[in-house]
Amino acid sequence: MIDGRQIRMARAGLRWTIDDLARQSGVSVRTIKRLEASDSEIASGNISTIAKLRSCLEAAGIEFIGSSDKAPGIRIHGAAKS
């Protein structure tokens, strides 16, 4: 599972705005803002939404590493796209 910090880091690494991520993933800006505000693992009730975000960010070259309680982070593969 990923957390809000990792989503924020991934967006920054890709130089994407929240609007960019919303457009690419099909998840609303409001939902992304709510998820990014959480610094802990995102609740299981949002699994399909997190899966959309994760899939979108991974397709853009992001690798999620660590876990919410143990060194959460990202790696960027390939060139960042805006």
N, C-alpha and C positions, 0 to 999 in steps of 0.2 A: 504494500500500500504506500502511497505517497502522501505528503502533507502540503499545506498551503505555502510553506517556505520554498519547497521544491518547485511548485508551480511558478511562484514569483521569480525564482532563480532561472528557471527554464525560459520564461518570457524575456527576462533581461538578457540572457545569453543569446537569444535569437533576435534581440532588438525588436520584439513585438509589443504592441500596446495590448491592453485588455480587449479593445475592439478587434484587433488582428486575430487574437486567440479565439474570440467568440465567433468570428466569421469563418475561421479555418475549422473549428471543432463542432460548430452547431450548438454550442452551449451559450446561454444568455450571459450578457455582461454582468447583470445583477448576481447571477449564480457564481460566476467566476470571482467577483469581488468578495462574496460571502465565504467562499472556500479559501481564497487567499488570505483572509483575515485570521484563519486558524493556523496556529503553529504546532498543532498536534495532528496525529493521524486522523484522517477524515472519516466520519461515521460511516458505518457499513450501509446505511440507508441510501447513500449516494454512489453506490458501486457503479452503476451504469454511467453516471455523469463523469466520475473519475476515470472510468475506462475510456470514454470519448476523449477526454483531455489528454490522458496519458498516451493514447494511440496517436493522436494528432501531433503531440510534441515529439514523440519518438520518431514518427515519420519525417519530422523536420530535422532530425539529427541529435536529439537529446537522449542521453542514457541516465536513468535514475539510479543512484547508488545509495548505500546505507539504508537506514530505516529511521522512522520518526524519533526513536529514542537512542539511536546509535549512529552518529555522524551522517545525518541526511545531507545529500548533495546531488549534483548533476555532473555529467561530462558532456561536452559538446563535440559531436563528430561532424566533420564537413564544415562548409562555410555557413555562417549565420545568414538567414534570409530575412528580408524585411517586407 
